[in-house]
């Protein structure tokens, strides 16, 4: 399951999220989203976990919890909508 993690402190690293979510099960990947131009974190990430039950437990336990002074928003990621071309 792919999990959206938002409202992150800009100092949070991928390793921090991997460690946090690993408490609930096997983490396949963590992708911290960064600004293309500045390289600075945008304040959200995606965590992929192998087991849906473990991912659901992580979502239930971590949504609204504090990480480095900010309450995380954690939920199942929605599929990305295709971009429409701009004319």
C-alpha positions in Angstrom: 0.0 0.0 0.0 1.2 3.5 -0.8 0.8 6.0 2.1 0.7 9.8 1.9 2.4 11.5 4.8 1.8 15.3 5.0 2.5 18.3 7.3 6.1 17.2 7.8 8.7 19.4 9.4 11.2 20.4 6.7 14.0 18.8 8.7 12.5 15.3 8.6 14.6 12.8 6.6 13.7 9.7 4.7 15.5 7.6 7.3 13.3 9.1 10.0 10.1 8.0 8.2 11.6 4.6 7.4 12.4 4.0 11.1 9.0 5.3 12.2 6.9 3.2 9.8 9.1 0.1 10.2 7.6 -0.2 13.7 4.4 -1.3 12.0 5.8 -3.6 9.3 8.1 -3.9 6.3 8.7 -0.7 4.4 9.5 -1.0 0.7 10.4 2.6 0.0 10.2 6.2 1.3 10.1 9.1 -1.1 10.4 12.5 0.5 9.2 15.1 -2.1 11.6 17.9 -2.7 11.4 21.1 -4.7 13.1 20.7 -8.1 14.8 24.0 -8.1 15.9 24.4 -4.5 16.2 20.8 -3.4 14.4 21.7 -0.2 11.8 19.3 1.2 8.2 20.3 0.4 6.7 18.9 3.7 5.2 15.6 2.4 6.3 12.1 1.5 5.1 8.7 0.3 5.8 5.5 2.2 5.2 2.2 0.5 4.6 -0.9 2.7 4.2 -4.5 1.6 1.4 -5.6 3.8 -2.0 -3.7 3.7 -2.9 -4.7 7.2 0.3 -3.3 8.6 0.0 -0.2 6.5 -3.6 0.3 7.8 -2.3 -0.1 11.4 0.4 2.5 10.7 -2.1 4.9 9.2 -4.4 4.5 12.2 -1.6 5.0 14.8 0.4 7.7 13.1 -2.3 10.1 11.7 -2.3 13.2 13.8 0.7 12.1 15.8 3.6 14.5 16.5 6.9 14.3 14.6 9.4 17.0 15.3 6.8 19.5 16.5 4.2 19.0 13.7 1.1 16.8 13.6 1.4 14.5 10.6 -1.4 13.8 8.2 -1.2 10.1 7.3 -3.6 8.4 4.9 -3.8 6.0 2.0 -2.4 7.7 -1.1 -4.8 8.3 -3.9 -3.8 7.4 -7.5 -2.3 10.4 -9.3 -4.6 11.9 -11.9 -3.1 12.3 -15.4 -2.0 15.8 -16.2 -3.9 17.7 -18.8 -1.8 19.5 -21.3 -1.7 23.3 -21.1 -2.2 25.2 -24.4 
